[in-house]
């Protein structure tokens, strides 16, 4: 699942560690999500979306070919 997390984080000048602290994840977990190596659970995706005042669908882009 692709995502816009890196762009949104950069717009706020946050490091991966900064974002991780805000949503309760490690820097390594944020890195894995940004690199599409890990899909967050729904509760984590919702926390991230709320932090960015956005919807889950606006941040996490489902690859239709994978469904």
Backbone as JSON Lines, residues from 0, in Angstrom:
{"i":0,"aa":"X","n":[0.85,-1.16,0.0],"ca":[0.0,0.0,0.0],"c":[0.9,1.24,0.0]}
{"i":1,"aa":"X","n":[0.75,2.06,-1.0],"ca":[1.53,3.3,-1.07],"c":[0.98,4.31,-0.07]}
{"i":2,"aa":"X","n":[1.79,5.3,0.27],"ca":[1.32,6.31,1.2],"c":[2.03,7.64,0.95]}
{"i":3,"aa":"X","n":[1.46,8.69,1.53],"ca":[1.98,10.05,1.41],"c":[2.66,10.51,2.69]}
{"i":4,"aa":"X","n":[2.99,9.57,3.55],"ca":[3.5,9.9,4.87],"c":[4.78,10.73,4.84]}
{"i":5,"aa":"X","n":[5.72,10.36,4.0],"ca":[6.99,11.08,3.94],"c":[6.78,12.54,3.53]}
{"i":6,"aa":"X","n":[5.91,12.77,2.57],"ca":[5.62,14.13,2.09],"c":[4.95,14.94,3.2]}
{"i":7,"aa":"X","n":[3.95,14.36,3.84],"ca":[3.24,15.07,4.91],"c":[4.17,15.38,6.07]}
{"i":8,"aa":"X","n":[5.03,14.44,6.4],"ca":[5.99,14.65,7.48],"c":[6.98,15.75,7.13]}
{"i":9,"aa":"X","n":[7.47,15.74,5.9],"ca":[8.43,16.75,5.44],"c":[7.81,18.15,5.43]}
{"i":10,"aa":"X","n":[6.53,18.24,5.08],"ca":[5.85,19.54,5.08],"c":[5.86,20.18,6.46]}
{"i":11,"aa":"X","n":[5.92,19.36,7.48],"ca":[5.92,19.86,8.86],"c":[7.32,19.89,9.46]}
{"i":12,"aa":"X","n":[8.3,19.5,8.68],"ca":[9.69,19.47,9.11],"c":[9.88,18.55,10.32]}
{"i":13,"aa":"X","n":[9.2,17.41,10.29],"ca":[9.31,16.41,11.35],"c":[10.25,15.31,10.9]}
{"i":14,"aa":"X","n":[11.03,14.79,11.81],"ca":[11.85,13.61,11.52],"c":[10.96,12.37,11.69]}
{"i":15,"aa":"X","n":[11.48,11.24,11.28],"ca":[10.73,10.0,11.49],"c":[10.53,9.76,12.98]}
{"i":16,"aa":"X","n":[11.54,10.09,13.78],"ca":[11.42,9.93,15.23],"c":[10.34,10.85,15.8]}
{"i":17,"aa":"X","n":[10.27,12.09,15.29],"ca":[9.23,13.02,15.73],"c":[7.84,12.45,15.48]}
{"i":18,"aa":"X","n":[7.62,11.96,14.27],"ca":[6.32,11.39,13.92],"c":[6.04,10.16,14.77]}
{"i":19,"aa":"X","n":[7.05,9.32,14.94],"ca":[6.88,8.13,15.75],"c":[6.43,8.45,17.16]}
{"i":20,"aa":"X","n":[7.05,9.45,17.78],"ca":[6.66,9.86,19.13],"c":[5.21,10.33,19.17]}
{"i":21,"aa":"X","n":[4.8,11.03,18.13],"ca":[3.44,11.59,18.11],"c":[2.36,10.52,17.96]}
{"i":22,"aa":"X","n":[2.71,9.4,17.32],"ca":[1.7,8.34,17.1],"c":[2.0,7.06,17.88]}
{"i":23,"aa":"X","n":[3.07,7.06,18.66],"ca":[3.37,5.89,19.49],"c":[4.05,4.75,18.77]}
{"i":24,"aa":"X","n":[4.89,5.09,17.79],"ca":[5.65,4.07,17.05],"c":[7.14,4.41,17.1]}
{"i":25,"aa":"X","n":[7.95,3.44,16.78],"ca":[9.39,3.68,16.71],"c":[9.74,4.36,15.39]}
{"i":26,"aa":"X","n":[10.91,4.95,15.35],"ca":[11.41,5.54,14.11],"c":[11.51,4.46,13.04]}
{"i":27,"aa":"X","n":[11.91,3.26,13.43],"ca":[12.06,2.16,12.48],"c":[10.71,1.77,11.87]}
{"i":28,"aa":"X","n":[9.66,1.81,12.68],"ca":[8.33,1.48,12.17],"c":[7.87,2.53,11.16]}
{"i":29,"aa":"X","n":[8.12,3.81,11.47],"ca":[7.76,4.88,10.53],"c":[8.53,4.71,9.23]}
{"i":30,"aa":"X","n":[9.81,4.4,9.33],"ca":[10.62,4.17,8.14],"c":[10.05,3.03,7.29]}
{"i":31,"aa":"X","n":[9.68,1.95,7.93],"ca":[9.12,0.8,7.2],"c":[7.8,1.15,6.53]}
{"i":32,"aa":"X","n":[6.96,1.93,7.19],"ca":[5.69,2.34,6.59],"c":[5.96,3.23,5.38]}
{"i":33,"aa":"X","n":[6.86,4.2,5.54],"ca":[7.16,5.11,4.43],"c":[7.72,4.37,3.22]}
{"i":34,"aa":"X","n":[8.47,3.32,3.45],"ca":[9.09,2.57,2.35],"c":[8.2,1.45,1.82]}
{"i":35,"aa":"X","n":[6.95,1.43,2.28],"ca":[5.97,0.41,1.85],"c":[6.41,-1.0,2.22]}
{"i":36,"aa":"X","n":[7.16,-1.14,3.3],"ca":[7.6,-2.45,3.78],"c":[6.68,-2.98,4.87]}
{"i":37,"aa":"X","n":[5.81,-2.11,5.38],"ca":[4.92,-2.47,6.48],"c":[3.63,-1.67,6.35]}
{"i":38,"aa":"X","n":[2.52,-2.35,6.43],"ca":[1.22,-1.68,6.43],"c":[0.75,-1.55,7.87]}
{"i":39,"aa":"X","n":[0.46,-0.33,8.31],"ca":[0.04,-0.15,9.7],"c":[-1.33,-0.76,9.96]}
{"i":40,"aa":"X","n":[-1.58,-1.08,11.21],"ca":[-2.91,-1.55,11.6],"c":[-3.9,-0.4,11.43]}
{"i":41,"aa":"X","n":[-5.17,-0.73,11.41],"ca":[-6.19,0.3,11.26],"c":[-6.13,1.34,12.39]}
{"i":42,"aa":"X","n":[-5.99,0.92,13.65],"ca":[-5.9,1.95,14.71],"c":[-4.7,2.89,14.52]}
{"i":43,"aa":"X","n":[-3.58,2.37,14.08],"ca":[-2.39,3.21,13.83],"c":[-2.66,4.14,12.65]}
{"i":44,"aa":"X","n":[-3.25,3.62,11.59],"ca":[-3.55,4.46,10.42],"c":[-4.51,5.59,10.8]}
{"i":45,"aa":"X","n":[-5.45,5.3,11.68],"ca":[-6.4,6.33,12.12],"c":[-5.67,7.38,12.96]}
{"i":46,"aa":"X","n":[-4.78,6.96,13.85],"ca":[-4.01,7.93,14.66],"c":[-3.19,8.84,13.76]}
{"i":47,"aa":"X","n":[-2.56,8.25,12.74],"ca":[-1.76,9.04,11.8],"c":[-2.65,10.03,11.05]}
{"i":48,"aa":"X","n":[-3.78,9.56,10.57],"ca":[-4.69,10.44,9.83],"c":[-5.18,11.59,10.71]}
{"i":49,"aa":"X","n":[-5.53,11.31,11.93],"ca":[-5.99,12.37,12.84],"c":[-4.89,13.39,13.1]}
{"i":50,"aa":"X","n":[-3.67,12.91,13.26],"ca":[-2.54,13.81,13.5],"c":[-2.38,14.79,12.35]}
{"i":51,"aa":"X","n":[-2.55,14.31,11.12],"ca":[-2.41,15.15,9.93],"c":[-3.72,15.81,9.52]}
{"i":52,"aa":"X","n":[-4.76,15.68,10.37],"ca":[-6.07,16.26,10.09],"c":[-6.55,15.87,8.69]}
{"i":53,"aa":"X","n":[-6.5,14.58,8.45],"ca":[-6.8,14.04,7.13],"c":[-7.59,12.74,7.32]}
{"i":54,"aa":"X","n":[-7.9,12.09,6.23],"ca":[-8.54,10.77,6.3],"c":[-7.51,9.7,5.99]}
{"i":55,"aa":"X","n":[-7.8,8.5,6.41],"ca":[-6.91,7.38,6.13],"c":[-6.73,7.23,4.62]}
{"i":56,"aa":"X","n":[-7.81,7.39,3.87],"ca":[-7.76,7.22,2.42],"c":[-6.91,8.28,1.72]}
{"i":57,"aa":"X","n":[-6.79,9.45,2.33],"ca":[-5.97,10.51,1.73],"c":[-4.48,10.28,1.97]}
{"i":58,"aa":"X","n":[-4.14,9.51,2.98],"ca":[-2.74,9.25,3.3],"c":[-2.28,7.91,2.74]}
{"i":59,"aa":"X","n":[-3.1,6.89,2.91],"ca":[-2.75,5.54,2.48],"c":[-3.5,5.21,1.2]}
{"i":60,"aa":"X","n":[-2.76,4.99,0.13],"ca":[-3.33,4.8,-1.19],"c":[-3.29,3.32,-1.55]}
{"i":61,"aa":"X","n":[-4.44,2.72,-1.68],"ca":[-4.53,1.29,-1.97],"c":[-4.2,1.05,-3.42]}
{"i":62,"aa":"X","n":[-3.29,0.11,-3.65],"ca":[-2.92,-0.3,-5.0],"c":[-4.01,-1.24,-5.51]}
{"i":63,"aa":"X","n":[-4.83,-0.76,-6.41],"ca":[-5.99,-1.53,-6.9],"c":[-5.58,-2.86,-7.51]}
{"i":64,"aa":"X","n":[-4.38,-2.94,-8.07],"ca":[-3.91,-4.19,-8.65],"c":[-3.62,-5.26,-7.62]}
{"i":65,"aa":"X","n":[-3.42,-4.85,-6.37],"ca":[-3.1,-5.79,-5.3],"c":[-4.36,-6.34,-4.64]}
{"i":66,"aa":"X","n":[-5.52,-5.77,-4.94],"ca":[-6.78,-6.22,-4.3],"c":[-7.41,-7.35,-5.06]}
